[in-house]
Amino acid sequence: RGHREARQPERIVSLYVVARDGFALHGPEIVVAAEKAGMVHGDLGIFHRVEERHPHAGPVFSMANMVRPGSFDLAAIDQFSTPGVVLFM
């Protein structure tokens, strides 16, 4: 899920969501928030919001970990935390 055809985007819009100083975003909370937004974990190990009627068109927007490599390992999500995530379209 979330695979996009290889083509050069005209513009990328990014929104960074960062935890307050001294805090972190925790894996299970990130998964719940993503699912509430209709996102699914997919291509590249990140979350994607795909148009239900047109999944072949690729994601409407995606969410990655702000820290490299940017992916979310669901097998270890209970121990995962990050200072922030980036939403992009």
C-alpha positions as CSV (number, residue, x, y, z in Angstrom):
1,R,0.0,0.0,0.0
2,G,1.1,3.5,-0.6
3,H,3.2,2.9,-3.7
4,R,3.5,5.9,-5.9
5,E,4.4,5.9,-9.6
6,A,7.9,7.1,-10.3
7,R,7.4,10.7,-11.4
8,Q,8.8,14.0,-10.4
9,P,6.4,15.9,-8.1
10,E,5.7,19.5,-9.0
11,R,5.8,20.6,-5.3
12,I,6.1,18.8,-1.9
13,V,4.3,20.3,1.1
14,S,5.6,19.1,4.5
15,L,4.2,19.6,8.0
16,Y,6.4,18.7,10.9
17,V,4.7,17.6,14.2
18,V,7.2,17.8,17.0
19,A,6.8,16.8,20.7
20,R,7.3,19.6,23.3
21,D,10.8,19.9,24.8
22,G,11.5,17.0,27.1
23,F,8.8,14.8,25.6
24,A,8.5,12.3,22.8
25,L,5.8,10.8,20.5
26,H,5.4,7.1,21.4
27,G,4.8,4.3,18.9
28,P,1.4,3.1,20.0
29,E,0.0,6.6,20.1
30,I,1.4,7.3,16.6
31,V,-0.3,4.2,15.3
32,V,-3.7,5.1,16.9
33,A,-3.5,8.7,15.5
34,A,-2.6,7.4,12.0
35,E,-5.4,4.9,12.0
36,K,-7.9,7.6,13.1
37,A,-6.8,9.6,10.1
38,G,-7.5,6.7,7.8
39,M,-3.8,5.9,7.3
40,V,-2.3,2.5,6.7
41,H,1.3,1.3,7.2
42,G,2.7,0.4,3.8
43,D,5.4,1.2,1.2
44,L,8.8,2.3,2.7
45,G,7.6,1.4,6.2
46,I,5.7,4.6,6.6
47,F,2.0,5.5,6.9
48,H,-0.1,6.6,3.9
49,R,-3.6,8.0,3.5
50,V,-5.0,6.5,0.3
51,E,-8.2,7.5,-1.5
52,E,-10.4,4.5,-1.0
53,R,-12.1,4.8,-4.4
54,H,-8.7,5.3,-6.2
55,P,-6.0,3.4,-4.3
56,H,-4.0,2.9,-7.6
57,A,-3.5,6.7,-7.7
58,G,-1.1,6.5,-4.8
59,P,-1.3,8.3,-1.4
60,V,-3.0,11.5,-0.8
61,F,-0.5,12.2,1.9
62,S,2.0,10.2,3.9
63,M,3.6,10.3,7.4
64,A,7.3,9.4,8.1
65,N,9.4,9.4,11.3
66,M,11.3,12.7,11.5
67,V,14.4,10.7,12.5
68,R,16.3,8.7,9.9
69,P,15.7,6.3,8.3
70,G,12.1,7.7,8.6
71,S,10.3,4.4,8.8
72,F,8.2,2.8,11.6
73,D,9.0,-0.8,12.5
74,L,5.6,-2.2,13.6
75,A,7.3,-5.3,15.1
76,A,9.0,-3.0,17.7
77,I,6.4,-0.2,17.9
78,D,5.7,-0.7,21.6
79,Q,9.3,0.4,22.4
80,F,9.5,3.1,19.7
81,S,9.5,6.8,20.4
82,T,10.6,9.8,18.3
83,P,10.9,13.6,18.7
84,G,8.5,14.1,15.8
85,V,6.9,13.0,12.5
86,V,6.6,14.7,9.2
87,L,3.4,14.7,7.1
88,F,3.9,15.3,3.4
89,M,2.0,15.5,0.2
